[in-house]
Amino acid sequence: MLAFFLLPCCLPTWGQNFRVLDSLKLKLTKAKQDTACVMLLQRIADVSQNLDMDSSLVYARQGLNLATKLKFPLGKTCCLYQLAYGYYGLGNYPLFYENAKKSLTISEQIGYKAGAARAMGLLGLYYNCISNDSMSIFYYTKALGYFMDMNYKRDAASVLNNMGIFYGVKGNYPLALDYHFKALRLNDELRDQHGCLWGYLYISSIYATQKSFTLALNYATKSKKLGEFLQDKSAVSWGYMLMGDIFLEQKKYSLSMENYMHAMEIATKTQEKAIITTSFKKIGLIYLLEGKYDEALSNFNSSLKLAEETDDKRSVSEILSNIAELLQKQGKWKESVIVGKKALQLAQSLKYPDIIRGAGDILYKIYKQQKDFSNALQYYELSVSANDSMFNLEKLKTIDNLKQNYELEKTKKAIELLEKDKKLANQRAFIFGACLVIVIILALYIISYKQRRSKESRLCHELEMKESKYLLESKQRELTMKAINFAQQEQILSTLQEQFETLSNDHPTLNETISKMKYSIDMYLKNNSFRDFEKYFTEVHPDFYNRIKQNAPDLSQNELRVCALIKLNLNTKQIADITHKTPKSVEVIRTNIRKKLNLNPKDNLFDNISQL
């Protein structure tokens, strides 16, 4: 999924920004030091933020100082909002939060509801950045309510898009699409073509993440065409970037390369270093996948240089991770470990789990190839932990050779003592002592060798077990999501079917078409309702149904399906939603299952079913 900025409003085009900024600066030269000048400074800061964030902050501070001097709270809260957004762009989260909070406080004090709502939107963005999900959704929801009450549809659409991005990052793609489509409808009502343009990009990125490549390309193409019509070069270059990502996922490297080159060409003209940096990185990745290591390294180095110039620490850590992978493929183990650890250290300091996972995975592979199973286990666990924060696996203690080294050291000292005693002993004692030392050394060597081999074998086995366990857990989570998605799909079809029931028309052809659509939906719901889910379930747990039938051969088809959902550790309400039953009906089925499995009241149903 593309890492779009979460924006508080839809932005004008790159060219428009320069024209508007020149006009505002001309007005500023003639402005008096009054409240109108405060708002003019805030407006210049707003337009400058997409061209030069440092300049934007300078104008916002000037406006804030003048508003404070004039005791103009409205101008003060607007400039504080602008400062907060500027610090967000620079990644300075403490000052981002401080200014957003002050803006909210002043807006509430003077009853400026629109300002309060915009500050809440920024606070939602702040808490999203620091991964405080509950507070982020709290402020987003509150801001959305304010905007809807005031009929501020453009601002409401921006909040909806931010919520869509929030849920997209969390992996809740149906909800993310719901919010993005709601925002798209509002922008369509407003005839806000720029809002629609960025909405297409957000929706395309979700479909690309779901590997729905046809839909992803459709919306990415819409965005690119609309961007070309509006002469929004930034949006066009992002559209090319997204299409490049889609083709890269499909392993269509030539098409992917072509789109990245287009994106870089446009970004070079508009001096958008973020897109240039990403383009170099993606092109390097294609060369890496094609085994063209020199070309890959050249592009990675160009990308790294730009990322360091712009202090884009996330990109720096990503590129270092890519370079580490390249060095690994070239067999340059030491260099790869050094670069990989550098990427990992930076990613950990910035708390980027996706990059932590990538760097950890590379280090894991290197150490595994070198048969350093202790370090391999350490980085494998780090990679898995970063990949899925829902599962907190206990860390294995790193077993080293300190004890063996200690024992060998003791043996050396014993040999030294024996050698001293040997000088005072007769020839027979000397021979006996020497033989004894040799036997001890051989015994210790054999013991040490066996322990080392045993340890390596055990660590290798533990690593294989962990890999198998994680693969099963991944399939289990995927299976659970499929069950929920099937339920959502059936709910949508059922709702659509109910809506068809309310339609009536005197036109016989239209009525016939509606009847055929109703019949198709009805047949799908009857025949496909649970069949696809059971197919996926059987692939993950091939022996489950046979085992449970051996324990309870008289279980009905509905009871077997509920057993499958219980094995996925779904609660009664979730099972009720998926099977379209009431929670009470599900409880009755669970009771029947317990009886047929001959379970005692104190026995845990999930524990018994999960063991099958």
WOGIMO-V144860 format. One record per backbone hydrogen bond with DSSP energy under -0.5 kcal/mol. CO is the residue of the C=O (numbers start at 1). NH is the residue of the N-H. If there is no record, write none. Layout:
co=CO nh=NH
co=CO nh=NH
This chain:
co=2 nh=4
co=5 nh=7
co=13 nh=17
co=14 nh=18
co=15 nh=19
co=16 nh=20
co=17 nh=21
co=18 nh=22
co=19 nh=23
co=20 nh=24
co=21 nh=25
co=22 nh=26
co=23 nh=27
co=24 nh=28
co=25 nh=29
co=26 nh=30
co=27 nh=30
co=27 nh=31
co=28 nh=31
co=32 nh=34
co=34 nh=37
co=34 nh=38
co=35 nh=39
co=36 nh=40
co=37 nh=41
co=38 nh=42
co=39 nh=43
co=40 nh=44
co=41 nh=45
co=42 nh=46
co=43 nh=47
co=44 nh=48
co=45 nh=49
co=47 nh=50
co=48 nh=51
co=48 nh=52
co=52 nh=56
co=53 nh=57
co=54 nh=58
co=55 nh=59
co=56 nh=60
co=57 nh=61
co=58 nh=62
co=59 nh=63
co=60 nh=64
co=61 nh=65
co=62 nh=66
co=63 nh=67
co=64 nh=68
co=65 nh=69
co=66 nh=70
co=67 nh=71
co=67 nh=72
co=68 nh=71
co=71 nh=73
co=72 nh=76
co=73 nh=77
co=74 nh=78
co=75 nh=79
co=76 nh=80
co=77 nh=81
co=78 nh=82
co=79 nh=83
co=80 nh=84
co=81 nh=85
co=82 nh=86
co=83 nh=87
co=84 nh=88
co=85 nh=89
co=86 nh=90
co=87 nh=91
co=87 nh=92
co=88 nh=91
co=91 nh=93
co=92 nh=96
co=93 nh=97
co=94 nh=98
co=95 nh=99
co=96 nh=100
co=97 nh=101
co=98 nh=102
co=99 nh=103
co=100 nh=104
co=101 nh=105
co=102 nh=106
co=103 nh=107
co=104 nh=108
co=105 nh=109
co=106 nh=110
co=107 nh=112
co=108 nh=111
co=111 nh=113
co=112 nh=116
co=113 nh=117
co=114 nh=118
co=115 nh=119
co=116 nh=120
co=117 nh=121
co=118 nh=122
co=119 nh=123
co=120 nh=124
co=121 nh=125
co=122 nh=126
co=123 nh=127
co=124 nh=128
co=125 nh=129
co=126 nh=130
co=127 nh=132
co=128 nh=131
co=131 nh=133
co=132 nh=136
co=133 nh=137
co=134 nh=138
co=135 nh=139
co=136 nh=140
co=137 nh=141
co=138 nh=142
co=139 nh=143
co=140 nh=144
co=141 nh=145
co=142 nh=146
co=143 nh=147
co=144 nh=148
co=145 nh=149
co=146 nh=150
co=147 nh=151
co=147 nh=152
co=148 nh=151
co=151 nh=153
co=152 nh=156
co=153 nh=157
co=154 nh=158
co=155 nh=159
co=156 nh=160
co=157 nh=161
co=158 nh=162
co=159 nh=163
co=160 nh=164
co=161 nh=165
co=162 nh=166
co=163 nh=167
co=164 nh=168
co=165 nh=169
co=166 nh=170
co=167 nh=172
co=168 nh=171
co=171 nh=173
co=172 nh=176
co=173 nh=177
co=174 nh=178
co=175 nh=179
co=176 nh=180
co=177 nh=181
co=178 nh=182
co=179 nh=183
co=180 nh=184
co=181 nh=185
co=182 nh=186
co=183 nh=187
co=184 nh=188
co=185 nh=189
co=186 nh=190
co=187 nh=192
co=188 nh=191
co=191 nh=193
co=192 nh=196
co=193 nh=197
co=194 nh=198
co=195 nh=199
co=196 nh=200
co=197 nh=201
co=198 nh=202
co=199 nh=203
co=200 nh=204
co=201 nh=205
co=202 nh=206
co=203 nh=207
co=204 nh=208
co=205 nh=209
co=206 nh=210
co=207 nh=212
co=208 nh=211
co=211 nh=213
co=212 nh=216
co=213 nh=217
co=214 nh=218
co=215 nh=219
co=216 nh=220
co=217 nh=221
co=218 nh=222
co=219 nh=223
co=220 nh=224
co=221 nh=225
co=222 nh=226
co=223 nh=227
co=224 nh=228
co=225 nh=229
co=226 nh=230
co=227 nh=231
co=227 nh=232
co=231 nh=233
co=232 nh=236
co=233 nh=237
co=234 nh=238
co=235 nh=239
co=236 nh=240
co=237 nh=241
co=238 nh=242
co=239 nh=243
co=240 nh=244
co=241 nh=245
co=242 nh=246
co=243 nh=247
co=244 nh=248
co=245 nh=249
co=246 nh=250
co=247 nh=252
co=248 nh=251
co=251 nh=253
co=252 nh=256
co=253 nh=257
co=254 nh=258
co=255 nh=259
co=256 nh=260
co=257 nh=261
co=258 nh=262
co=259 nh=263
co=260 nh=264
co=261 nh=265
co=262 nh=266
co=263 nh=267
co=264 nh=268
co=265 nh=269
co=266 nh=270
co=267 nh=271
co=267 nh=272
co=271 nh=273
co=272 nh=275
co=272 nh=276
co=273 nh=277
co=274 nh=278
co=275 nh=279
co=276 nh=280
co=277 nh=281
co=278 nh=282
co=279 nh=283
co=280 nh=284
co=281 nh=285
co=282 nh=286
co=283 nh=287
co=284 nh=288
co=285 nh=289
co=286 nh=290
co=287 nh=292
co=288 nh=291
co=291 nh=293
co=292 nh=296
co=293 nh=297
co=294 nh=298
co=295 nh=299
co=296 nh=300
co=297 nh=301
co=298 nh=302
co=299 nh=303
co=300 nh=304
co=301 nh=305
co=302 nh=306
co=303 nh=307
co=304 nh=308
co=305 nh=309
co=306 nh=310
co=307 nh=312
co=308 nh=311
co=311 nh=313
co=312 nh=316
co=313 nh=317
co=314 nh=318
co=315 nh=319
co=316 nh=320
co=317 nh=321
co=318 nh=322
co=319 nh=323
co=320 nh=324
co=321 nh=325
co=322 nh=326
co=323 nh=327
co=324 nh=328
co=325 nh=329
co=326 nh=330
co=327 nh=332
co=328 nh=331
co=331 nh=333
co=332 nh=336
co=333 nh=337
co=334 nh=338
co=335 nh=339
co=336 nh=340
co=337 nh=341
co=338 nh=342
co=339 nh=343
co=340 nh=344
co=341 nh=345
co=342 nh=346
co=343 nh=347
co=344 nh=348
co=345 nh=349
co=346 nh=350
co=347 nh=351
co=347 nh=352
co=351 nh=353
co=352 nh=356
co=353 nh=357
co=354 nh=358
co=355 nh=359
co=356 nh=360
co=357 nh=361
co=358 nh=362
co=359 nh=363
co=360 nh=364
co=361 nh=365
co=362 nh=366
co=363 nh=367
co=364 nh=368
co=365 nh=369
co=366 nh=370
co=367 nh=372
co=368 nh=371
co=371 nh=373
co=372 nh=376
co=373 nh=377
co=374 nh=378
co=375 nh=379
co=376 nh=380
co=377 nh=381
co=378 nh=382
co=379 nh=383
co=380 nh=384
co=381 nh=385
co=382 nh=386
co=383 nh=387
co=384 nh=388
co=388 nh=391
co=390 nh=392
co=391 nh=393
co=398 nh=400
co=401 nh=405
co=402 nh=406
co=403 nh=407
co=404 nh=408
co=405 nh=409
co=406 nh=410
co=407 nh=411
co=408 nh=412
co=409 nh=413
co=410 nh=414
co=411 nh=415
co=412 nh=416
co=413 nh=417
co=414 nh=418
co=415 nh=419
co=416 nh=420
co=417 nh=421
co=418 nh=422
co=419 nh=423
co=420 nh=423
co=420 nh=424
co=421 nh=424
co=421 nh=425
co=422 nh=425
co=426 nh=430
co=427 nh=431
co=428 nh=432
co=429 nh=433
co=430 nh=434
co=431 nh=435
co=432 nh=436
co=433 nh=437
co=434 nh=438
co=435 nh=439
co=436 nh=440
co=437 nh=441
co=438 nh=442
co=439 nh=443
co=440 nh=444
co=441 nh=445
co=442 nh=446
co=443 nh=447
co=444 nh=448
co=445 nh=449
co=446 nh=450
co=447 nh=451
co=448 nh=452
co=449 nh=453
co=450 nh=454
co=451 nh=455
co=452 nh=456
co=453 nh=457
co=454 nh=458
co=455 nh=459
co=456 nh=460
co=457 nh=461
co=458 nh=462
co=459 nh=463
co=460 nh=464
co=461 nh=465
co=462 nh=466
co=463 nh=467
co=464 nh=468
co=465 nh=469
co=466 nh=470
co=467 nh=471
co=468 nh=472
co=469 nh=473
co=470 nh=474
co=471 nh=475
co=472 nh=476
co=473 nh=477
co=474 nh=478
co=475 nh=479
co=476 nh=480
co=477 nh=481
co=478 nh=482
co=479 nh=483
co=480 nh=484
co=481 nh=485
co=482 nh=486
co=483 nh=487
co=484 nh=488
co=485 nh=489
co=486 nh=490
co=487 nh=491
co=488 nh=492
co=489 nh=493
co=490 nh=494
co=491 nh=495
co=492 nh=496
co=493 nh=497
co=494 nh=498
co=495 nh=499
co=496 nh=500
co=497 nh=501
co=498 nh=502
co=499 nh=502
co=499 nh=503
co=500 nh=503
co=506 nh=508
co=507 nh=511
co=508 nh=512
co=509 nh=513
co=510 nh=514
co=511 nh=515
co=512 nh=516
co=513 nh=517
co=514 nh=518
co=515 nh=519
co=516 nh=520
co=517 nh=521
co=518 nh=522
co=519 nh=523
co=520 nh=524
co=521 nh=525
co=522 nh=526
co=523 nh=527
co=524 nh=528
co=525 nh=529
co=528 nh=532
co=530 nh=534
co=531 nh=535
co=532 nh=536
co=533 nh=537
co=534 nh=538
co=535 nh=539
co=536 nh=540
co=537 nh=541
co=541 nh=544
co=543 nh=547
co=544 nh=548
co=545 nh=549
co=546 nh=550
co=547 nh=551
co=548 nh=552
co=552 nh=555
co=556 nh=560
co=557 nh=561
co=558 nh=562
co=559 nh=563
co=560 nh=564
co=561 nh=565
co=562 nh=566
co=563 nh=567
co=564 nh=568
co=565 nh=570
co=566 nh=569
co=571 nh=575
co=572 nh=576
co=573 nh=577
co=574 nh=578
co=575 nh=579
co=576 nh=580
co=576 nh=581
co=582 nh=586
co=583 nh=587
co=584 nh=588
co=585 nh=589
co=586 nh=590
co=587 nh=591
co=588 nh=592
co=589 nh=593
co=590 nh=594
co=591 nh=595
co=592 nh=596
co=593 nh=597
co=594 nh=599
co=595 nh=598
co=600 nh=603
co=603 nh=605
co=604 nh=608
co=605 nh=609
co=606 nh=610
co=607 nh=611
co=609 nh=612
